[in-house]
Amino acid sequence: MNFAGIDLTLSAKLFAALFAIMNPLTIIPVFLSLTADRLPAERRSTMLVLNATVALGCLVCALGGRFVLGMFGIDVTHFQLAGGLIVLLLALSMLSGEEHSAHAGTEAEKKTFSSASSLGVYPLGIPLSIGPGTMTTIIIFSGSSTTAGGAAGFYLGLIGYVVFFGIAMASAPALSSVLSPTALSISKRLMGIVLAAIAMEMLSAALGHLFPAWVAHAG
């Protein structure tokens, strides 16, 4: 779907993928827990640093991700295949109601969270918000923006989600009253289904580039 030349379908897919991976409903409880003993001003400062980290991290992945791949001689198709597998693993963890250590951190890392010098950067920014799945998704979707309309759709979806994420985190105290364990569990599994579908699309696109004859025969 296009509007004024903007690929809105790409925007919607990217927004949905980022929401599934960087679901603020799962980050808000961690944010409130880690800042429970902080003054309101300190909590606001942490929230602003978190939002800045997310915005900067997303921008770096969008603008420099494919350049880094080129520096290491990594083929985009192979990266898309590996990225699809990473995203699929995250989705399967969400469907089972678990947290993947790639984003949630290992048990050893979790013990260091509360003593971190800047909670907004680590662990709230990286890896809880911007982990391997987030980075991979942004880089792969940036490769879909090969036209002016695609590029506009990509950045519309990316900026739109960053703004949404910032608003959600700013509303953390108010949202915490409705974030029951049941709501979080349902949300995680629903987002797992969405993310699994997006992962399969990534994988099928990569396989289509690697095995064009096989795809043509299957079609």
N, C-alpha and C positions, 0 to 999 in steps of 0.2 A: 504494500500500500504506500502510495506517494502523495505528498501534499506540498505544493510549491516546489517540486523537485526533490524534496527530502524523503529519504527512505525511512518511513515511520515503522515499517516492519522490523528493520534492523535495530531501530531505537528501542522498540518494545522488547525484542529478544535480549538485547544487552541489559536493559533495565531489569528484566525478570531474572537473568542469570546472576547479576550482581546482588539483587535482593535475596536470592536463594543462598548465595555463598556468604554475603556480608549482612545477613539478616539482623537488623538492629534490635529486634525483639530478644535475640539471644545474647547480644553484646551489652544491652542495658543492665541486666541483672549483675553481670560481672563488673561493669563500671560502677554501679552503686555499691557493690560489696567492697571493692578496692578503695573507694573514696569515702567509705562510711564514717571514718574518724577524721575526715578533713573538714575545714571550715567551708562555708558556702562559697567564699571567694576562691579558695583553692580548688574546689570541685569545678567551678566555672572555668578556671584556668586550665585544668586538666581536660575538660570537654573541648575547649578551643584548640588546645594542642592536638588532641585526637582528630578533630575535624580538619585541621591544617595538614596533619600527617596523611590522612586519607586522601585529601585533595591533591597534595603534592605527589604521593605515591601513584595515584591513578594517572596523573598527568605524565609522570616519568615513564610509566609502562606504555602509555598511549603513544608518546612521541619518540621514545628511545628503545622500546622493546625489540622491534624488528631490526634496528641498527645493531644492537648487541648480538642478536642471532647471526647477523651477517659477519660480525667481527670474529665469531667463533666458527664460522663456516657451517652453521646449522641450517639445514633445509627447512623451509617454512612448513612444508607438508608433513615432514617427520615430527616437527615440533607440535603441529596440530594433532597428530595421532597420539603423541605422548601426553599432550595437554588434555585431550579427550578422555584418556584413561585416568588421569589425575582427577578430573572433574567427576568422572563416573564413580571413582572410589569414595569421593566426598559425598556424593549423592547416596550411595549405598549405606554409608555410615549414618546419614541423616534418616534414611528410611527405617533403619533399625533402632533409631532413637539415641544413637551414640554420637560422640564428638570425635572427629578425626584429629589425631595429634598434629597433623600438618598445620592446622589452623588453631586448635585449642591449646596446643603445646603438650609436651610430654609431662609425666608426673613430676619428674625432676625439675623441669622448667617452671611448672606451676608453683613450686615452693619458693621460687625467686620473684614471683610477680609482685607481691606486696612490698618488697624491699627495693624495687626498681626506682632509680632516681627520677625518671620522668615517665609516669604511667601513661600519659597520652601518646608517647612514642612507642614504648615497650611496657607492657604487653598489649595494651588496648589498640594501638595503631598497627603494630607488627608483632606477632602474627595473627592476632584475633580478628582484625578487620582486613588487613592486606596480607594474605598468606599466599602460598603457591597457587591455589585455585583461583584466587582473584587476579593475580598477575597473569597467569596463563590465559584466563578468559579475556582480559582486556587486550592482550597482545594478539590473540587469535581473531577477535572481532575487529581489531584495527586493520587486519589484512583483508577484511570483507569490504572495506571502504575504498574500493578502487576507482569509484566515480565521484563526481562532486556531490551528487545526491547521497551516495553511500557515506562519504566523509561527514556530511552534514548530519545524517541520521546517526552515525556513530557518536559524534561529539554531543549531539542532543541527548542521546540516551545516557552517555557518561556523565555529562554535567548535570542532567536532570536527577540522576541517582545520587550524585555527590551532594547536591542541594537537599534532596529528600533525607539522606542519611544525617546531614548536619541538623536539620530540623528535628528529626526523631531523637537524636542524642540531646539536643537542647531541651526536649520535652521529657527527658528521662524520669525526673521525679514524678511527673503527672502520670506517665504511662506505667510506672511501676505498680500502681494500684490495680491495674487490670491484667498484669502479666502473671497469671496463675500458672502453676506447673502443668495443668491440663492444656491451657492455651498454648504454652510454649511447645508442648509435645505434639499437639495437632499441627501447629505452624511448621515445626521442623520436618514432619513427615510430608506435609503438602509441598513444601519447598524442595524436599528430596525428590519427589516425583517430577517436578518441573525441571530440576537440575539434571536428573537422569535423562530426560528427553533431550535437553540441550546437549548433553555429553554425547548421546548417540548421534545427534546431527553432526557434531564435530568429527566423530569417528568415521561416519559414513562419507563425509566430504573428503577427509584425508584418504580413505581407502579408494574413493573415486579417482583421486589424482594419481595414486600409486598403481592402481590396477584398472585403467580405463576400459580395457577390453572386457574384463570380467564384469564390470558394471554395465557396459553396453549389452553384454549377453544376458545378464540378469534382467535388464529392462525389457 
